[in-house]
Amino acid sequence: MPSENDVLETKKKRFRVLNTIYDLAEQDEHKPISTYEIKNKTEIQGEKLYLILKFLVKQGLIKNISTLESMYGGDAVISITHKGLCELENAIEKPDEPTENFPAHIYNSYTTIKGNNYGHNIGANMTESNIFDRRSGNHDEQIGDSYQQSGNFGIGHMSGGTIQSGAKVAGVINEAQQRNLAEAAAEIQQLLEQLEKSYPTNTTMGKMQIATEAISQIDSNPTLAGRILSALKAGGISAFEQLLNHPAASFVIGALKDWQETKKS
């Protein structure tokens, strides 16, 4: 049975994640936020982050744009809700009063953690977690403004190498591509949710109409089209299959394949 301290620590971590999402959202309930960004800002990852996000979704404080399971081996996309904005602001404005999901003084406790040891920088403003995938069991040591490392890092292999401050790391490039992919998928997801107001999602014809109109709108927006083509090139169509969560998703995936082929010719 968890102790009172264990429960409080869990609530502190939930608040930390919600506060991070609030900061990233910039008070915009429709802004897509990737779990990659949340992981890097909070240094909470894996199963712990998944369970926290699942709780926040259940309580209506955030909503998932893509399925949370997408964060395993990739990235998931969420956004803050109006309820989440209000609860976070109430916790800040009235720190002596509890909110629906957090105890009194949770914000004061959070800012103390943040000031002492949360979000600390390593070397040239880069944390260990946002450079390397620690699941691989690789080892690294920061010396001054350089990093001594061994193991596999995203692209290729390094053994006992040194990365100087300011150098580009393969792992960072891969994670940036993942983030771009998640953001592009989130934009398609929002487009599909808009189109479902005009076309039925419970018939084959309606799903085909949504897919056709989605491709038409993407193609007529050069900025969005370029972003999606870039994401497709980096992650492939299968990555979009994992991130899109909509009744018409399979039709859209098929349409995206055809659309991508036309852009190659």
Phi and psi restraints in degrees (value plus and minus 20) as a CYANA .aco file:
   2 PRO   PHI     -87.3   -47.3
   2 PRO   PSI     123.8   163.8
   3 SER   PHI     -98.5   -58.5
   3 SER   PSI     150.6   190.6
   4 GLU   PHI     -81.1   -41.1
   4 GLU   PSI     -57.5   -17.5
   5 ASN   PHI     -85.5   -45.5
   5 ASN   PSI     -58.8   -18.8
   6 ASP   PHI     -82.8   -42.8
   6 ASP   PSI     -62.9   -22.9
   7 VAL   PHI     -83.4   -43.4
   7 VAL   PSI     -63.4   -23.4
   8 LEU   PHI     -83.8   -43.8
   8 LEU   PSI     -60.6   -20.6
   9 GLU   PHI     -83.6   -43.6
   9 GLU   PSI     -58.7   -18.7
  10 THR   PHI     -82.2   -42.2
  10 THR   PSI     -63.0   -23.0
  11 LYS   PHI     -86.5   -46.5
  11 LYS   PSI     -55.3   -15.3
  12 LYS   PHI     -83.5   -43.5
  12 LYS   PSI     -61.9   -21.9
  13 LYS   PHI     -87.2   -47.2
  13 LYS   PSI     -59.5   -19.5
  14 ARG   PHI     -81.4   -41.4
  14 ARG   PSI     -61.7   -21.7
  15 PHE   PHI     -86.9   -46.9
  15 PHE   PSI     -59.5   -19.5
  16 ARG   PHI     -79.2   -39.2
  16 ARG   PSI     -63.9   -23.9
  17 VAL   PHI     -86.3   -46.3
  17 VAL   PSI     -65.5   -25.5
  18 LEU   PHI     -82.7   -42.7
  18 LEU   PSI     -60.8   -20.8
  19 ASN   PHI     -84.3   -44.3
  19 ASN   PSI     -58.0   -18.0
  20 THR   PHI     -84.7   -44.7
  20 THR   PSI     -63.3   -23.3
  21 ILE   PHI     -82.9   -42.9
  21 ILE   PSI     -60.7   -20.7
  22 TYR   PHI     -78.9   -38.9
  22 TYR   PSI     -66.9   -26.9
  23 ASP   PHI     -82.4   -42.4
  23 ASP   PSI     -63.9   -23.9
  24 LEU   PHI     -88.1   -48.1
  24 LEU   PSI     -53.3   -13.3
  25 ALA   PHI     -92.3   -52.3
  25 ALA   PSI     -45.9    -5.9
  26 GLU   PHI      33.2    73.2
  26 GLU   PSI      23.6    63.6
  27 GLN   PHI      45.8    85.8
  27 GLN   PSI      -3.1    36.9
  28 ASP   PHI    -124.8   -84.8
  28 ASP   PSI      91.2   131.2
  29 GLU   PHI     -88.8   -48.8
  29 GLU   PSI     -35.7     4.3
  30 HIS   PHI    -122.0   -82.0
  30 HIS   PSI     -20.9    19.1
  31 LYS   PHI     -95.8   -55.8
  31 LYS   PSI     102.5   142.5
  32 PRO   PHI     -93.4   -53.4
  32 PRO   PSI     115.6   155.6
  33 ILE   PHI    -147.1  -107.1
  33 ILE   PSI     108.4   148.4
  34 SER   PHI    -107.5   -67.5
  34 SER   PSI     129.4   169.4
  35 THR   PHI     -86.9   -46.9
  35 THR   PSI     -41.5    -1.5
  36 TYR   PHI     -79.9   -39.9
  36 TYR   PSI     -65.4   -25.4
  37 GLU   PHI     -85.2   -45.2
  37 GLU   PSI     -62.3   -22.3
  38 ILE   PHI     -83.8   -43.8
  38 ILE   PSI     -63.4   -23.4
  39 LYS   PHI     -80.4   -40.4
  39 LYS   PSI     -64.2   -24.2
  40 ASN   PHI     -88.8   -48.8
  40 ASN   PSI     -54.6   -14.6
  41 LYS   PHI     -98.3   -58.3
  41 LYS   PSI     -55.7   -15.7
  42 THR   PHI    -118.1   -78.1
  42 THR   PSI     -39.8     0.2
  43 GLU   PHI      42.7    82.7
  43 GLU   PSI       3.0    43.0
  44 ILE   PHI    -126.9   -86.9
  44 ILE   PSI     111.4   151.4
  45 GLN   PHI    -167.6  -127.6
  45 GLN   PSI     159.8   199.8
  46 GLY   PHI      42.0    82.0
  46 GLY   PSI    -161.6  -121.6
  47 GLU   PHI     -81.3   -41.3
  47 GLU   PSI     -56.0   -16.0
  48 LYS   PHI     -82.7   -42.7
  48 LYS   PSI     -65.0   -25.0
  49 LEU   PHI     -87.6   -47.6
  49 LEU   PSI     -60.4   -20.4
  50 TYR   PHI     -78.4   -38.4
  50 TYR   PSI     -66.5   -26.5
  51 LEU   PHI     -86.7   -46.7
  51 LEU   PSI     -56.6   -16.6
  52 ILE   PHI     -85.4   -45.4
  52 ILE   PSI     -66.5   -26.5
  53 LEU   PHI     -83.2   -43.2
  53 LEU   PSI     -59.3   -19.3
  54 LYS   PHI     -81.4   -41.4
  54 LYS   PSI     -60.9   -20.9
  55 PHE   PHI     -84.2   -44.2
  55 PHE   PSI     -66.2   -26.2
  56 LEU   PHI     -83.3   -43.3
  56 LEU   PSI     -55.4   -15.4
  57 VAL   PHI     -86.0   -46.0
  57 VAL   PSI     -66.5   -26.5
  58 LYS   PHI     -80.0   -40.0
  58 LYS   PSI     -56.1   -16.1
  59 GLN   PHI    -103.4   -63.4
  59 GLN   PSI     -23.2    16.8
  60 GLY   PHI      59.5    99.5
  60 GLY   PSI      -3.5    36.5
  61 LEU   PHI    -105.7   -65.7
  61 LEU   PSI     -46.8    -6.8
  62 ILE   PHI    -158.3  -118.3
  62 ILE   PSI     147.6   187.6
  63 LYS   PHI    -152.7  -112.7
  63 LYS   PSI     127.6   167.6
  64 ASN   PHI    -111.6   -71.6
  64 ASN   PSI     107.4   147.4
  65 ILE   PHI    -102.5   -62.5
  65 ILE   PSI     -61.9   -21.9
  66 SER   PHI    -134.5   -94.5
  66 SER   PSI     144.8   184.8
  67 THR   PHI     -83.8   -43.8
  67 THR   PSI     121.1   161.1
  68 LEU   PHI     -82.1   -42.1
  68 LEU   PSI     -48.2    -8.2
  69 GLU   PHI     -82.8   -42.8
  69 GLU   PSI     -37.6     2.4
  70 SER   PHI     -84.4   -44.4
  70 SER   PSI     -39.8     0.2
  71 MET   PHI     -90.8   -50.8
  71 MET   PSI     -36.2     3.8
  72 TYR   PHI    -100.3   -60.3
  72 TYR   PSI      92.3   132.3
  73 GLY   PHI      59.1    99.1
  73 GLY   PSI     -10.9    29.1
  74 GLY   PHI    -186.1  -146.1
  74 GLY   PSI    -148.0  -108.0
  75 ASP   PHI    -167.9  -127.9
  75 ASP   PSI     123.5   163.5
  76 ALA   PHI    -133.9   -93.9
  76 ALA   PSI     140.3   180.3
  77 VAL   PHI    -146.2  -106.2
  77 VAL   PSI     112.3   152.3
  78 ILE   PHI    -151.6  -111.6
  78 ILE   PSI     154.0   194.0
  79 SER   PHI    -165.4  -125.4
  79 SER   PSI     137.6   177.6
  80 ILE   PHI    -103.0   -63.0
  80 ILE   PSI     131.7   171.7
  81 THR   PHI    -121.3   -81.3
  81 THR   PSI     149.9   189.9
  82 HIS   PHI     -81.4   -41.4
  82 HIS   PSI     -58.8   -18.8
  83 LYS   PHI     -82.8   -42.8
  83 LYS   PSI     -60.1   -20.1
  84 GLY   PHI     -84.4   -44.4
  84 GLY   PSI     -63.0   -23.0
  85 LEU   PHI     -78.6   -38.6
  85 LEU   PSI     -67.7   -27.7
  86 CYS   PHI     -86.0   -46.0
  86 CYS   PSI     -61.6   -21.6
  87 GLU   PHI     -86.6   -46.6
  87 GLU   PSI     -61.0   -21.0
  88 LEU   PHI     -83.8   -43.8
  88 LEU   PSI     -64.4   -24.4
  89 GLU   PHI     -87.1   -47.1
  89 GLU   PSI     -56.1   -16.1
  90 ASN   PHI     -84.4   -44.4
  90 ASN   PSI     -59.3   -19.3
  91 ALA   PHI     -84.5   -44.5
  91 ALA   PSI     -52.7   -12.7
  92 ILE   PHI     -99.7   -59.7
  92 ILE   PSI     -64.2   -24.2
  93 GLU   PHI     -95.6   -55.6
  93 GLU   PSI     -49.8    -9.8
  94 LYS   PHI    -147.2  -107.2
  94 LYS   PSI      49.4    89.4
  95 PRO   PHI     -83.6   -43.6
  95 PRO   PSI     -41.7    -1.7
  96 ASP   PHI    -102.6   -62.6
  96 ASP   PSI     -26.0    14.0
  97 GLU   PHI    -133.8   -93.8
  97 GLU   PSI     119.9   159.9
  98 PRO   PHI     -93.6   -53.6
  98 PRO   PSI     135.1   175.1
  99 THR   PHI    -123.6   -83.6
  99 THR   PSI    -195.1  -155.1
 100 GLU   PHI     -81.3   -41.3
 100 GLU   PSI     -55.6   -15.6
 101 ASN   PHI    -135.2   -95.2
 101 ASN   PSI     -26.9    13.1
 102 PHE   PHI    -153.5  -113.5
 102 PHE   PSI     125.4   165.4
 103 PRO   PHI     -95.3   -55.3
 103 PRO   PSI     147.0   187.0
 104 ALA   PHI     -80.4   -40.4
 104 ALA   PSI     130.7   170.7
 105 HIS   PHI      48.5    88.5
 105 HIS   PSI      -7.9    32.1
 106 ILE   PHI     -83.7   -43.7
 106 ILE   PSI     -55.7   -15.7
 107 TYR   PHI     -89.2   -49.2
 107 TYR   PSI     -61.0   -21.0
 108 ASN   PHI     -81.5   -41.5
 108 ASN   PSI     -60.6   -20.6
 109 SER   PHI     -84.3   -44.3
 109 SER   PSI     -61.2   -21.2
 110 TYR   PHI     -84.1   -44.1
 110 TYR   PSI     -65.1   -25.1
 111 THR   PHI     -87.0   -47.0
 111 THR   PSI     -49.4    -9.4
 112 THR   PHI     -86.5   -46.5
 112 THR   PSI     -64.5   -24.5
 113 ILE   PHI     -81.4   -41.4
 113 ILE   PSI     -65.2   -25.2
 114 LYS   PHI     -81.7   -41.7
 114 LYS   PSI     -59.7   -19.7
 115 GLY   PHI     -90.8   -50.8
 115 GLY   PSI     -51.6   -11.6
 116 ASN   PHI    -108.1   -68.1
 116 ASN   PSI     -71.4   -31.4
 117 ASN   PHI    -167.0  -127.0
 117 ASN   PSI      -7.7    32.3
 118 TYR   PHI    -120.1   -80.1
 118 TYR   PSI     114.7   154.7
 119 GLY   PHI      52.4    92.4
 119 GLY   PSI       7.4    47.4
 120 HIS   PHI     -89.2   -49.2
 120 HIS   PSI     130.7   170.7
 121 ASN   PHI    -114.9   -74.9
 121 ASN   PSI     127.8   167.8
 122 ILE   PHI    -141.3  -101.3
 122 ILE   PSI     103.9   143.9
 123 GLY   PHI      41.3    81.3
 123 GLY   PSI    -148.7  -108.7
 124 ALA   PHI    -104.8   -64.8
 124 ALA   PSI      40.1    80.1
 125 ASN   PHI      44.4    84.4
 125 ASN   PSI       8.7    48.7
 126 MET   PHI    -148.0  -108.0
 126 MET   PSI     112.8   152.8
 127 THR   PHI    -113.3   -73.3
 127 THR   PSI     136.4   176.4
 128 GLU   PHI     -76.4   -36.4
 128 GLU   PSI     -60.7   -20.7
 129 SER   PHI     -89.4   -49.4
 129 SER   PSI     -46.7    -6.7
 130 ASN   PHI    -115.2   -75.2
 130 ASN   PSI     -11.7    28.3
 131 ILE   PHI    -129.0   -89.0
 131 ILE   PSI     -62.4   -22.4
 132 PHE   PHI    -145.7  -105.7
 132 PHE   PSI     127.3   167.3
 133 ASP   PHI    -102.8   -62.8
 133 ASP   PSI      85.0   125.0
 134 ARG   PHI     -95.8   -55.8
 134 ARG   PSI     -30.7     9.3
 135 ARG   PHI     -84.8   -44.8
 135 ARG   PSI     -42.2    -2.2
 136 SER   PHI     -96.4   -56.4
 136 SER   PSI     -29.8    10.2
 137 GLY   PHI      59.4    99.4
 137 GLY   PSI      -2.4    37.6
 138 ASN   PHI     -98.1   -58.1
 138 ASN   PSI     140.8   180.8
 139 HIS   PHI    -140.9  -100.9
 139 HIS   PSI     122.0   162.0
 140 ASP   PHI    -165.8  -125.8
 140 ASP   PSI     132.9   172.9
 141 GLU   PHI    -160.4  -120.4
 141 GLU   PSI     108.5   148.5
 142 GLN   PHI    -108.1   -68.1
 142 GLN   PSI     108.0   148.0
 143 ILE   PHI    -147.1  -107.1
 143 ILE   PSI      88.1   128.1
 144 GLY   PHI      42.6    82.6
 144 GLY   PSI    -141.0  -101.0
 145 ASP   PHI    -127.0   -87.0
 145 ASP   PSI       0.7    40.7
 146 SER   PHI    -146.9  -106.9
 146 SER   PSI     148.9   188.9
 147 TYR   PHI    -147.5  -107.5
 147 TYR   PSI     105.6   145.6
 148 GLN   PHI    -111.6   -71.6
 148 GLN   PSI     107.0   147.0
 149 GLN   PHI    -162.4  -122.4
 149 GLN   PSI     139.8   179.8
 150 SER   PHI    -167.2  -127.2
 150 SER   PSI     132.4   172.4
 151 GLY   PHI      94.6   134.6
 151 GLY   PSI    -190.7  -150.7
 152 ASN   PHI    -112.4   -72.4
 152 ASN   PSI     110.8   150.8
 153 PHE   PHI    -150.5  -110.5
 153 PHE   PSI      61.9   101.9
 154 GLY   PHI      52.3    92.3
 154 GLY   PSI     -94.4   -54.4
 155 ILE   PHI    -139.1   -99.1
 155 ILE   PSI     102.8   142.8
 156 GLY   PHI      57.1    97.1
 156 GLY   PSI    -183.2  -143.2
 157 HIS   PHI    -159.5  -119.5
 157 HIS   PSI     120.4   160.4
 158 MET   PHI    -150.7  -110.7
 158 MET   PSI     116.0   156.0
 159 SER   PHI    -148.6  -108.6
 159 SER   PSI      91.5   131.5
 160 GLY   PHI      45.9    85.9
 160 GLY   PSI       5.8    45.8
 161 GLY   PHI    -105.3   -65.3
 161 GLY   PSI     151.0   191.0
 162 THR   PHI    -144.4  -104.4
 162 THR   PSI     110.0   150.0
 163 ILE   PHI    -128.7   -88.7
 163 ILE   PSI      96.7   136.7
 164 GLN   PHI     -96.3   -56.3
 164 GLN   PSI     138.3   178.3
 165 SER   PHI     -77.7   -37.7
 165 SER   PSI     113.4   153.4
 166 GLY   PHI      73.5   113.5
 166 GLY   PSI     -31.1     8.9
 167 ALA   PHI     -93.4   -53.4
 167 ALA   PSI     133.1   173.1
 168 LYS   PHI    -107.0   -67.0
 168 LYS   PSI     113.0   153.0
 169 VAL   PHI    -126.2   -86.2
 169 VAL   PSI     116.4   156.4
 170 ALA   PHI     -77.4   -37.4
 170 ALA   PSI     -61.1   -21.1
 171 GLY   PHI     -79.7   -39.7
 171 GLY   PSI     -57.1   -17.1
 172 VAL   PHI     -86.4   -46.4
 172 VAL   PSI     -61.9   -21.9
 173 ILE   PHI     -80.6   -40.6
 173 ILE   PSI     -65.0   -25.0
 174 ASN   PHI     -81.6   -41.6
 174 ASN   PSI     -62.3   -22.3
 175 GLU   PHI     -88.8   -48.8
 175 GLU   PSI     -54.4   -14.4
 176 ALA   PHI     -84.6   -44.6
 176 ALA   PSI     -59.1   -19.1
 177 GLN   PHI     -84.6   -44.6
 177 GLN   PSI     -59.8   -19.8
 178 GLN   PHI     -81.0   -41.0
 178 GLN   PSI     -62.0   -22.0
 179 ARG   PHI     -84.6   -44.6
 179 ARG   PSI     -63.4   -23.4
 180 ASN   PHI     -82.4   -42.4
 180 ASN   PSI     -59.6   -19.6
 181 LEU   PHI     -82.5   -42.5
 181 LEU   PSI     -65.9   -25.9
 182 ALA   PHI     -83.0   -43.0
 182 ALA   PSI     -60.0   -20.0
 183 GLU   PHI     -88.2   -48.2
 183 GLU   PSI     -59.2   -19.2
 184 ALA   PHI     -85.5   -45.5
 184 ALA   PSI     -62.2   -22.2
 185 ALA   PHI     -83.7   -43.7
 185 ALA   PSI     -57.1   -17.1
 186 ALA   PHI     -84.9   -44.9
 186 ALA   PSI     -57.2   -17.2
 187 GLU   PHI     -87.0   -47.0
 187 GLU   PSI     -59.1   -19.1
 188 ILE   PHI     -85.7   -45.7
 188 ILE   PSI     -61.9   -21.9
 189 GLN   PHI     -78.7   -38.7
 189 GLN   PSI     -64.8   -24.8
 190 GLN   PHI     -84.8   -44.8
 190 GLN   PSI     -57.9   -17.9
 191 LEU   PHI     -83.0   -43.0
 191 LEU   PSI     -62.6   -22.6
 192 LEU   PHI     -84.1   -44.1
 192 LEU   PSI     -59.0   -19.0
 193 GLU   PHI     -87.1   -47.1
 193 GLU   PSI     -51.0   -11.0
 194 GLN   PHI     -90.8   -50.8
 194 GLN   PSI     -62.6   -22.6
 195 LEU   PHI     -89.8   -49.8
 195 LEU   PSI     -47.4    -7.4
 196 GLU   PHI     -87.0   -47.0
 196 GLU   PSI     -33.1     6.9
 197 LYS   PHI     -95.4   -55.4
 197 LYS   PSI     -40.2    -0.2
 198 SER   PHI    -126.5   -86.5
 198 SER   PSI     -41.9    -1.9
 199 TYR   PHI    -149.4  -109.4
 199 TYR   PSI     126.2   166.2
 200 PRO   PHI     -91.2   -51.2
 200 PRO   PSI     126.3   166.3
 201 THR   PHI    -126.2   -86.2
 201 THR   PSI     -17.9    22.1
 202 ASN   PHI    -124.9   -84.9
 202 ASN   PSI      -9.5    30.5
 203 THR   PHI    -149.9  -109.9
 203 THR   PSI     132.9   172.9
 204 THR   PHI     -82.1   -42.1
 204 THR   PSI     -62.3   -22.3
 205 MET   PHI     -81.6   -41.6
 205 MET   PSI     -62.7   -22.7
 206 GLY   PHI     -82.5   -42.5
 206 GLY   PSI     -61.6   -21.6
 207 LYS   PHI     -85.5   -45.5
 207 LYS   PSI     -59.1   -19.1
 208 MET   PHI     -84.8   -44.8
 208 MET   PSI     -59.2   -19.2
 209 GLN   PHI     -85.7   -45.7
 209 GLN   PSI     -60.5   -20.5
 210 ILE   PHI     -81.3   -41.3
 210 ILE   PSI     -65.8   -25.8
 211 ALA   PHI     -82.6   -42.6
 211 ALA   PSI     -64.3   -24.3
 212 THR   PHI     -82.8   -42.8
 212 THR   PSI     -65.6   -25.6
 213 GLU   PHI     -88.4   -48.4
 213 GLU   PSI     -55.9   -15.9
 214 ALA   PHI     -81.4   -41.4
 214 ALA   PSI     -67.4   -27.4
 215 ILE   PHI     -83.6   -43.6
 215 ILE   PSI     -59.3   -19.3
 216 SER   PHI     -80.9   -40.9
 216 SER   PSI     -64.4   -24.4
 217 GLN   PHI     -89.9   -49.9
 217 GLN   PSI     -57.4   -17.4
 218 ILE   PHI     -83.2   -43.2
 218 ILE   PSI     -65.8   -25.8
 219 ASP   PHI     -85.7   -45.7
 219 ASP   PSI     -48.7    -8.7
 220 SER   PHI    -105.6   -65.6
 220 SER   PSI     -22.9    17.1
 221 ASN   PHI    -136.5   -96.5
 221 ASN   PSI      73.4   113.4
 222 PRO   PHI     -75.7   -35.7
 222 PRO   PSI     -57.2   -17.2
 223 THR   PHI     -85.6   -45.6
 223 THR   PSI     -68.6   -28.6
 224 LEU   PHI     -85.4   -45.4
 224 LEU   PSI     -61.6   -21.6
 225 ALA   PHI     -80.5   -40.5
 225 ALA   PSI     -63.5   -23.5
 226 GLY   PHI     -83.7   -43.7
 226 GLY   PSI     -59.3   -19.3
 227 ARG   PHI     -86.3   -46.3
 227 ARG   PSI     -61.3   -21.3
 228 ILE   PHI     -90.7   -50.7
 228 ILE   PSI     -59.9   -19.9
 229 LEU   PHI     -82.4   -42.4
 229 LEU   PSI     -60.5   -20.5
 230 SER   PHI     -83.3   -43.3
 230 SER   PSI     -62.1   -22.1
 231 ALA   PHI     -87.2   -47.2
 231 ALA   PSI     -58.8   -18.8
 232 LEU   PHI     -82.8   -42.8
 232 LEU   PSI     -59.9   -19.9
 233 LYS   PHI     -86.0   -46.0
 233 LYS   PSI     -57.5   -17.5
 234 ALA   PHI     -97.6   -57.6
 234 ALA   PSI     -62.7   -22.7
 235 GLY   PHI    -131.3   -91.3
 235 GLY   PSI     -35.2     4.8
 236 GLY   PHI      61.6   101.6
 236 GLY   PSI     142.8   182.8
 237 ILE   PHI     -85.6   -45.6
 237 ILE   PSI     -49.0    -9.0
 238 SER   PHI     -83.8   -43.8
 238 SER   PSI     -50.4   -10.4
 239 ALA   PHI     -85.8   -45.8
 239 ALA   PSI     -58.1   -18.1
 240 PHE   PHI     -86.7   -46.7
 240 PHE   PSI     -54.7   -14.7
 241 GLU   PHI     -79.5   -39.5
 241 GLU   PSI     -56.2   -16.2
 242 GLN   PHI     -95.4   -55.4
 242 GLN   PSI     -50.8   -10.8
 243 LEU   PHI    -110.4   -70.4
 243 LEU   PSI     -49.7    -9.7
 244 LEU   PHI     -99.1   -59.1
 244 LEU   PSI     113.8   153.8
 245 ASN   PHI    -150.5  -110.5
 245 ASN   PSI      66.9   106.9
 246 HIS   PHI    -178.7  -138.7
 246 HIS   PSI     128.1   168.1
 247 PRO   PHI     -77.1   -37.1
 247 PRO   PSI     -48.1    -8.1
 248 ALA   PHI    -116.0   -76.0
 248 ALA   PSI     -10.5    29.5
 249 ALA   PHI     -76.7   -36.7
 249 ALA   PSI     -64.3   -24.3
 250 SER   PHI     -84.7   -44.7
 250 SER   PSI     -55.3   -15.3
 251 PHE   PHI     -88.8   -48.8
 251 PHE   PSI     -59.5   -19.5
 252 VAL   PHI     -86.5   -46.5
 252 VAL   PSI     -60.2   -20.2
 253 ILE   PHI     -80.4   -40.4
 253 ILE   PSI     -65.1   -25.1
 254 GLY   PHI     -81.9   -41.9
 254 GLY   PSI     -60.6   -20.6
 255 ALA   PHI     -87.9   -47.9
 255 ALA   PSI     -57.1   -17.1
 256 LEU   PHI     -84.3   -44.3
 256 LEU   PSI     -59.0   -19.0
 257 LYS   PHI     -79.1   -39.1
 257 LYS   PSI     -68.6   -28.6
 258 ASP   PHI     -84.5   -44.5
 258 ASP   PSI     -62.1   -22.1
 259 TRP   PHI     -83.1   -43.1
 259 TRP   PSI     -62.5   -22.5
 260 GLN   PHI     -82.4   -42.4
 260 GLN   PSI     -58.4   -18.4
 261 GLU   PHI     -84.7   -44.7
 261 GLU   PSI     -59.2   -19.2
 262 THR   PHI     -85.1   -45.1
 262 THR   PSI     -49.3    -9.3
 263 LYS   PHI     -97.3   -57.3
 263 LYS   PSI     -40.8    -0.8
 264 LYS   PHI     -98.1   -58.1
 264 LYS   PSI     -49.7    -9.7
